[in-house]
Amino acid sequence: DQQVKQNSPSLSVQEGRISILNCDYTNSMFDYFLWYKKYPAEGPTFLISISSIKDKNEDGRFTVFLNKSAKHLSLHIVPSQPGDSAVYFCAARGESSGSARQLTFGSGTQLTVLP
Amino acid sequence: DAGVIQSPRHEVTEMGQEVTLRCKPISGHDYLFWYRQTMMRGLELLIYFNNNVPIDDSGMPEDRFSAKMPNASFSTLKIQPSEPRDSAVYFCASSPPSGDRLRTQHFGDGTRLSIL
């Protein structure tokens, strides 16, 4: 059973518009959430994170929103740029399996920003 | 700063052969993770180590898979015997010790494994 779900495998957005990537989770013990970005033939790289005690974290063009009651988080990218085209993974960290260091990843969303 | 280094970048081998994937974590990091990425299942955690000791190997798919970390700067993931369904991209990641404000995992560029 997937504890972290990204239900949209792909998303296409026009350059300059907003990209919204969604993620749902089932484990209420998760206390920290992260977004990773992955280009082809490279490993994922950390993008932005949010603690469960917050509902919003902003870093430049990237904002992550957390709705704990709905167990939902989203990543907003505005304005979107062609260089943002990549696979975006949502990840959650908690006390699952006895460790706070273990991340559970979603299956990823391929974002394509069209020029 | 050198990141997580994985080798080889690509491996193509025949079914039944032993495969060894290698990883050098970032110096000073005390957690090391092995992941597998497939189209069907996305990014899955296979095993992770803390201070060279395996902590959780519940993600290792079968006894054909084994991982070791003989010292703080090196880890291996072995598959013996390999099967076509093991074809995937395998990532290694390392994480800094507790107290570090970053608290994220740094990934290598992965090993793309193809079993024929």
Interface residues (C-beta under 8 A of the other chain):
Chain A: Y32 L34 Y36 A41 E42 G43 P44 T45 F46 S49 F89 S97 G98 S99 R101 Q102 L103 T104 F105 G106 S107 G108
Chain B: V4 Y31 F33 Y35 R41 G42 L43 E44 L45 Y48 N50 I55 D56 S58 F91 A93 S95 R103 T104 Q105 H106 F107 G108 D109 G110
